[in-house]
Amino acid sequence: MSILKKIGPGLLVAAAGIGAGDMIISIQTGLEFRWVYPLVVIIACILKYSITEGIARHQLASGMSLIERWNTVIPQWARILFMFFFIVWSYMVGAALISTTGLAASTLFQGISKEWWSAISSLLALLLVWPGKYSLIENITTGLILLMFGILIPAAFYYLFFSTSQPIQSNDYSPLTLTMSVLGGVGGSVTMLSYSYWASEKNWSAEDGIAKCRTDLRLSYFITAVFILSLMTIAYKMDKNGNLKSGTDLIFGLAAAFKKLYGAAGDVLLKLCFWGVAFSSLLAVWSGVPYLFEDFFQGLKKKPTLSKPSNSSLPYRIFLLFLTLVPLSTAILQSAVKSVINYTLISSFFVLGISITLLIINGKEKWMGKHTNSTITKVILGLSFILFGILLGWQVLVKG
């Protein structure tokens, strides 16, 4: 347990980056397995580790969040445009998270419909985040991730080394679509910006805080990669019986695979794991994203305050209510798989913008001192800019 005490908000980043949507995509890529998919998972985790580390390093070295920096160097019209995209992204990701969490709960407790569970899950997250107790959110997230690993890793090990099931390939989605979905979804997008606000709750100083953030984030993205690859492995080796077209079908199919290892309890254990993953992601986003709105909002005021964003402020709570209530209609009407794939477009826009921002801002010694970008960081951020530019272009010009 001493190791757990050293873990910071990286677990919240992991939770936000491996939600139920990523679970569904992981199963789908396992069913239609190609060796490029594990490579893309690893690349996505490396890229997003570098981005999140850069965001945290900027705040610890300069004393300003990345959004506060944007408020000083970006024209107001551009910030208003960015705010518009942020609100649209929040709506889309909120709908996807609510939908997949409702789906997860409905597979575990089948007496209530997915639509009702979607609403209940969103309201439960609101009640937990509203008091503004970061330690509560961190503890719940830690427990859910431990639950996830305790159930998932033994199953992945069994299917990797002992299963005699014969893998097959289907053609429900093109390899390019799944590759782009993995790249855009795994490891989070806008939620990477939330890490520095969570880190401020730990009161880390610049010198030792940067080292702590790096260790914390390495663990976070290691957890992310292991989770995605484990699910991919199980789906690849499990028996492909029945119709596996919808999110519910995929989860029930995986539950059957867990029965093979855990016996009659396997079905419940898998569905419990699915719900834990879904709800921890919902909780992390509900906790972290309103910080960003508050920071944006302060920057648009004629006389912005200098106080750091607070999880008990009025702008924070207004946006928390927005996340909880406004996306509900879309979440109820749209399928979970479609919701997940749809928000990768706007997510890639944000990652593209953050990558170029970190290349420029974190390269300035007057702001960063000795903590400017290293050569390897510049290369990785440049690669991130290129790959997410391709992802954005593909979705606009080809898919869209």
Residue pairs with C-beta under 8 A, 6 or more apart in sequence:
4 142
6 215
7 142
7 216
7 219
8 198
8 199
8 202
8 204
8 212
8 213
8 216
9 138
9 195
9 198
9 199
9 201
9 202
9 216
10 195
10 216
10 217
10 219
10 220
11 138
11 141
11 142
11 145
11 220
11 223
12 137
12 138
12 141
12 194
12 195
12 198
12 284
12 287
12 288
13 52
13 188
13 191
13 192
13 194
13 195
13 217
13 220
13 221
13 284
14 145
14 220
14 221
14 223
14 224
14 227
15 141
15 144
15 145
15 280
15 281
15 283
15 284
16 188
16 191
16 194
16 281
16 284
16 285
16 288
17 48
17 186
17 187
17 188
17 191
17 220
17 221
17 224
17 281
18 186
18 223
18 224
18 227
18 228
18 277
18 281
19 96
19 97
19 100
19 277
19 278
19 280
19 281
19 282
19 285
20 97
20 100
20 101
20 103
20 104
20 274
20 277
20 278
20 281
20 336
21 96
21 97
21 100
21 185
21 281
21 336
21 339
21 340
22 185
22 186
22 228
22 340
23 100
23 231
23 274
23 277
23 278
24 100
24 247
24 250
24 251
24 336
24 337
24 340
25 178
25 181
25 182
25 185
25 340
25 341
26 227
26 228
26 231
26 232
26 235
27 231
27 232
27 234
27 235
27 250
27 251
27 253
27 254
28 172
28 173
28 178
28 235
28 250
28 337
29 37
29 178
29 182
29 232
29 235
30 231
30 232
30 233
30 234
30 235
30 236
31 170
31 172
31 235
31 236
31 240
31 244
31 250
32 169
32 170
32 171
32 172
32 173
32 175
32 178
33 167
33 169
33 232
33 235
33 236
34 175
36 175
36 179
37 178
37 179
37 182
37 232
38 229
38 232
40 179
40 182
40 183
40 186
41 182
41 186
41 225
41 228
41 229
41 232
42 225
43 183
43 387
44 182
44 183
44 186
44 187
45 186
45 187
45 221
45 222
45 224
45 225
46 221
46 380
47 187
47 380
47 383
47 384
47 387
48 186
48 187
48 188
48 192
48 221
48 351
49 187
49 217
49 218
49 220
49 221
50 377
50 380
50 381
50 384
51 192
51 351
51 354
51 355
51 358
51 381
51 384
52 188
52 192
52 195
52 217
52 220
53 213
53 214
53 217
53 377
54 358
54 362
54 373
54 377
54 381
55 66
55 192
55 193
55 195
55 196
55 354
55 358
56 195
56 196
56 199
56 209
56 210
56 213
56 217
57 210
57 213
57 362
57 368
57 371
58 64
58 65
58 66
58 69
58 196
58 358
58 361
58 362
58 367
58 368
59 65
59 66
59 196
59 199
59 200
60 196
60 199
60 204
60 205
60 206
60 209
60 210
60 213
60 371
61 206
61 210
61 367
61 368
61 369
61 371
62 69
62 367
62 368
63 206
64 72
65 196
65 197
65 295
65 308
65 309
66 193
66 196
66 354
66 357
66 358
66 361
67 193
67 292
67 295
67 296
67 299
68 295
68 299
69 361
69 367
70 79
70 82
70 299
70 357
71 79
71 295
71 296
71 298
71 299
71 304
73 361
74 82
76 300
79 296
79 299
79 300
80 300
82 296
82 353
83 296
83 300
85 346
85 349
85 350
86 190
86 292
86 293
86 296
86 350
87 293
88 346
89 189
89 190
89 343
89 346
89 347
89 349
89 350
90 190
90 289
90 293
90 319
90 322
90 323
90 327
91 326
91 327
91 330
92 327
92 330
92 339
92 342
92 343
92 346
93 190
93 285
93 343
93 347
94 285
94 323
94 326
94 327
94 331
95 327
95 328
95 330
95 331
95 334
95 339
95 343
96 331
96 336
96 339
96 340
96 342
96 343
97 278
97 281
97 282
97 285
97 331
98 118
98 119
98 121
98 122
98 282
98 327
98 328
98 331
99 114
99 118
99 330
99 331
99 332
99 334
99 335
99 336
99 339
100 247
100 278
100 336
100 339
100 340
101 117
101 118
101 121
101 122
101 275
101 278
101 279
101 281
101 282
102 114
102 115
102 116
102 117
102 118
102 119
102 120
102 121
102 331
102 332
103 114
103 117
103 118
103 247
103 248
103 251
103 278
103 336
104 117
104 251
104 271
104 274
104 275
104 277
104 278
104 279
105 112
105 114
105 117
105 120
105 121
105 275
105 278
105 279
106 112
106 113
106 114
106 117
106 248
107 248
107 251
107 252
107 255
107 271
107 274
107 275
108 268
108 271
108 272
108 274
108 275
109 117
112 120
114 248
115 332
118 328
118 331
118 332
119 328
119 332
121 278
121 279
121 282
122 282
122 323
122 324
122 325
122 328
122 331
123 324
124 279
125 279
125 282
125 283
125 286
125 324
126 286
126 320
126 321
126 324
128 136
128 137
128 140
128 283
128 286
129 137
129 283
129 286
129 287
129 311
129 320
130 317
130 320
132 310
132 311
132 312
134 198
134 201
134 287
134 311
137 283
137 284
137 287
138 198
140 280
140 283
141 280
141 283
141 284
144 276
144 277
144 279
144 280
145 223
145 276
145 280
147 272
147 273
147 276
148 227
148 273
148 276
148 277
148 280
149 223
149 226
149 227
151 258
151 269
151 270
151 272
151 273
152 227
152 230
152 231
152 234
152 273
153 226
153 230
154 261
155 230
155 234
155 257
155 258
155 261
155 262
156 229
156 230
156 231
156 233
156 234
158 261
159 165
159 233
159 234
159 236
159 237
159 238
159 257
159 261
160 233
160 237
163 237
163 238
163 260
165 237
165 238
165 239
167 236
167 237
168 240
170 240
170 244
172 245
176 394
177 341
177 399
180 344
180 391
180 394
180 395
180 399
181 340
181 341
181 344
182 228
183 387
183 388
183 391
184 344
184 345
184 347
184 348
184 351
184 388
184 391
185 340
185 344
185 347
186 224
186 228
187 221
187 224
189 347
189 348
189 350
189 351
190 289
190 292
190 347
190 350
191 284
191 285
191 288
191 289
192 351
192 354
193 288
193 292
193 354
194 284
194 287
194 288
194 289
194 291
194 292
195 213
195 217
195 288
197 288
197 291
197 292
197 309
198 287
198 288
199 209
199 213
200 308
202 209
202 212
204 212
204 213
206 371
210 371
227 277
231 254
234 254
234 257
235 250
235 254
235 257
238 253
238 254
238 256
238 257
238 260
239 256
239 257
240 253
241 253
241 256
242 249
242 253
243 249
244 250
244 253
246 335
246 336
246 337
247 335
247 336
247 337
250 337
251 270
251 271
251 274
254 270
254 274
255 266
255 267
255 270
255 271
256 267
257 266
257 270
258 266
258 267
258 269
258 270
259 266
259 267
260 266
262 269
285 323
286 320
286 323
286 324
287 311
289 319
289 323
290 311
290 315
290 316
290 317
290 319
290 320
290 323
291 309
291 311
291 316
293 315
293 316
293 318
293 319
294 309
294 310
294 313
294 315
294 316
294 319
295 309
297 315
298 304
298 305
298 309
298 315
309 316
310 316
330 339
331 339
334 342
344 391
344 395
345 392
345 395
345 396
345 400
348 388
348 391
348 392
348 395
349 392
351 384
351 388
352 385
352 388
352 389
352 392
355 381
355 382
355 384
355 385
355 388
356 381
356 385
358 373
358 381
359 373
359 378
359 381
359 382
359 385
361 367
361 368
362 368
362 371
362 372
362 373
362 377
363 372
363 373
363 378
364 372
365 372
373 381
